[in-house]
Amino acid sequence: MIWLAVLLIVLVLAVVLGLQVRELWRKGKVLAAEFATASARIDQAMTPLQNETEELEQLRAELAVFSNPELLRHEQAKAAKKRGRAASGRR
Protein backbone atom coordinates (compact mmCIF):
# COMPACT_ATOMS: atom_id res chain seq x y z
CA MET A 1 0.00 0.00 0.00
CA ILE A 2 2.83 2.45 0.78
CA TRP A 3 4.39 1.67 -2.59
CA LEU A 4 1.19 2.67 -4.29
CA ALA A 5 1.20 6.05 -2.50
CA VAL A 6 4.87 6.63 -3.40
CA LEU A 7 4.17 5.68 -7.01
CA LEU A 8 1.17 8.01 -7.12
CA ILE A 9 3.23 10.90 -5.67
CA VAL A 10 6.03 10.26 -8.17
CA LEU A 11 3.54 10.21 -11.07
CA VAL A 12 1.90 13.45 -9.92
CA LEU A 13 5.31 15.10 -9.58
CA ALA A 14 6.33 13.87 -13.04
CA VAL A 15 3.15 15.32 -14.56
CA VAL A 16 3.66 18.66 -12.76
CA LEU A 17 7.30 18.74 -13.84
CA GLY A 18 6.31 17.91 -17.43
CA LEU A 19 3.77 20.75 -17.47
CA GLN A 20 6.33 23.18 -16.08
CA VAL A 21 8.92 22.13 -18.65
CA ARG A 22 6.36 22.51 -21.45
CA GLU A 23 5.45 26.00 -20.24
CA LEU A 24 9.11 26.95 -20.00
CA TRP A 25 9.71 25.62 -23.54
CA ARG A 26 6.82 27.70 -24.91
CA LYS A 27 8.03 30.85 -23.15
CA GLY A 28 11.55 30.21 -24.42
CA LYS A 29 10.28 29.96 -28.00
CA VAL A 30 8.35 33.23 -27.63
CA LEU A 31 11.41 34.92 -26.12
CA ALA A 32 13.62 33.69 -28.97
CA ALA A 33 11.13 35.06 -31.50
CA GLU A 34 11.14 38.44 -29.70
CA PHE A 35 14.94 38.48 -29.72
CA ALA A 36 14.94 37.75 -33.45
CA THR A 37 12.51 40.61 -34.08
CA ALA A 38 14.52 42.99 -31.91
CA SER A 39 17.74 41.96 -33.63
CA ALA A 40 16.23 42.62 -37.05
CA ARG A 41 15.02 46.06 -35.93
CA ILE A 42 18.40 46.95 -34.45
CA ASP A 43 20.14 45.80 -37.61
CA GLN A 44 17.76 47.90 -39.69
CA ALA A 45 18.47 50.96 -37.53
CA MET A 46 22.23 50.43 -37.39
CA THR A 47 22.83 50.02 -41.14
CA PRO A 48 22.45 53.74 -42.00
CA LEU A 49 24.53 54.67 -38.96
CA GLN A 50 27.31 52.32 -40.03
CA ASN A 51 27.23 53.75 -43.55
CA GLU A 52 27.47 57.29 -42.21
CA THR A 53 30.31 56.28 -39.90
CA GLU A 54 32.25 54.82 -42.83
CA GLU A 55 31.73 58.00 -44.83
CA LEU A 56 32.89 60.14 -41.91
CA GLU A 57 35.97 57.96 -41.46
CA GLN A 58 36.85 58.54 -45.09
CA LEU A 59 36.36 62.30 -44.74
CA ARG A 60 38.16 62.64 -41.43
CA ALA A 61 41.38 64.56 -41.74
CA GLU A 62 44.59 63.16 -40.41
CA LEU A 63 45.29 64.31 -36.88
CA ALA A 64 47.80 67.14 -36.76
CA VAL A 65 49.70 65.40 -33.97
CA PHE A 66 50.77 62.67 -36.38
CA SER A 67 51.55 64.96 -39.31
CA ASN A 68 54.86 66.39 -40.45
CA PRO A 69 55.32 69.81 -38.77
CA GLU A 70 56.99 71.32 -41.83
CA LEU A 71 54.05 70.37 -44.05
CA LEU A 72 51.62 71.81 -41.52
CA ARG A 73 53.50 75.11 -41.41
CA HIS A 74 53.52 75.24 -45.20
CA GLU A 75 49.76 74.56 -45.37
CA GLN A 76 49.07 77.18 -42.70
CA ALA A 77 51.13 79.75 -44.61
CA LYS A 78 49.20 78.97 -47.82
CA ALA A 79 45.89 79.31 -46.00
CA ALA A 80 46.99 82.60 -44.46
CA LYS A 81 47.98 83.96 -47.90
CA LYS A 82 44.62 82.91 -49.33
CA ARG A 83 42.81 84.57 -46.46
CA GLY A 84 44.87 87.72 -46.99
CA ARG A 85 44.05 87.81 -50.69
CA ALA A 86 40.37 87.20 -50.03
CA ALA A 87 40.28 89.92 -47.39
CA SER A 88 42.04 92.44 -49.65
CA GLY A 89 39.71 91.55 -52.51
CA ARG A 90 36.67 92.35 -50.41
CA ARG A 91 37.88 95.79 -49.41
N, C-alpha and C positions, 0 to 999 in steps of 0.2 A: 504494500500500500504506500509506503514512503517513497518507493521508487517511482510510482505513478505520479506523485505530487512533484518530485524533483524533475521528472520528464516533462510534466505540464509547465512548470516554471521555466525550464530551459526552452521549450517551444514558444512560450509567450515572449520571452526575452529575444529569441531569434527573430520572431515576427516584428517586434518593436524595433530591433536593430535594423532589420531589412527595410522597414518603412523609413527610418531615419536616414539610412544610406541612400535610398531612392530620392528622398527629398533633397539631400545634399547634392546628389548628382544633378538633379534638375536645376537647382540654384546655381551650381557651377557652370552648367551649360548656358544659362541666361547671362551670368557674369562674363563668360568668355565672349558671348555675342556682343555685349555692351562694350567690352574692351576692343573688339574688332571695329565696332562703329566709331568709338572714340579715336582709335588709331587712324582710321581713314580720314576723319575730320581734321585731326591734327596734321596729317600729311598734306591734306588739301590746303590748310592754312599756311603751312611752313614752306611749301614750294615757291610761292612768290617771294617770300622773305629770303630764301636761299638764293634765288636768282638775283635779287637786288644786292645781296651781300657780295656775290661774285662780281657783279658790275662795279660795286664800290671798291672792292679789292683791286680791280684792274685800274681804276681811276686814281687810287690813292697814290700820292706822291711819296717818293722815297724820303725817309726821315733825314733831316738835316744833320743829325748827330753822326750818321753813318756815311755822309757824303764827303767828298774831297773839299777841304776849306778853300783852296784856290779857285775851284770851279764855282763855289758859292759866292765868293767875292766878285768874280767876273760877272755872274748872273745878276747880282745885286747892283753892280755898276751899270750894266745894260739897262736894267729896269729903272734906275734913277735917271739915266739919260733920256729914256723914253718919257718918263714922267715930266722931266724938265722941258722937253720939246712940246709935249701935249699942253703943259701949263702955259708956255710962251705962245703957243698957237691960239689959245683961247683969249689971250689978252688983247 
